[in-house]
Amino acid sequence: MINAKLPTSIDKSQVDIKIDQDNKATIKPIKNSTKYKGEVIVTYNLDTKQTLETTLPQVQRNLGTIETNGQQLTGDMINAKLPTSIDKSQVDIKIDQDNKATIKPIKNSTKYKGEVIVTYNLDTKQTLETKEVK
């Protein structure tokens, strides 16, 4: 991974990379290197966030029918239809038009990056309650 990030001007066959702790790596020449001497410590940041595009594949972006029971559609209703693989505390839902919603990571999300658009169908019919008549 670090090797891929080195400048193209570095002859990668002439260096050894040792991964240290705390997001640091030591780069030094191989024994008997004809090109380099000395060593350098580099720091790096790991991006461990998952992309929502990967976490919520295309086949799972149609949420099916959402029953609103005559109520206004809410983000919670959409949230309930998301797969359990999504950490719902880490996403915001913006209801768009035409039975679509945008799923984005919350600000300062530690888990996700990117965004996806999901689709759904609405069932707005109210369910009649059964009551016993005396």
Buried (B, 14 or more C-beta within 10 A) or exposed (E): EEEEEBEEEEBEEEBEBEEEEEEEBEBBBEEEBEEBEEEEEBEEEEEEBBBBBEBBEEEBBEBEEBBBEEEEBEBEBBBEBBEEEBBBEBBBBEBEEEBEBBBBBEEEBEBBBBBBEBEBEEEEEEEEEEEEEE
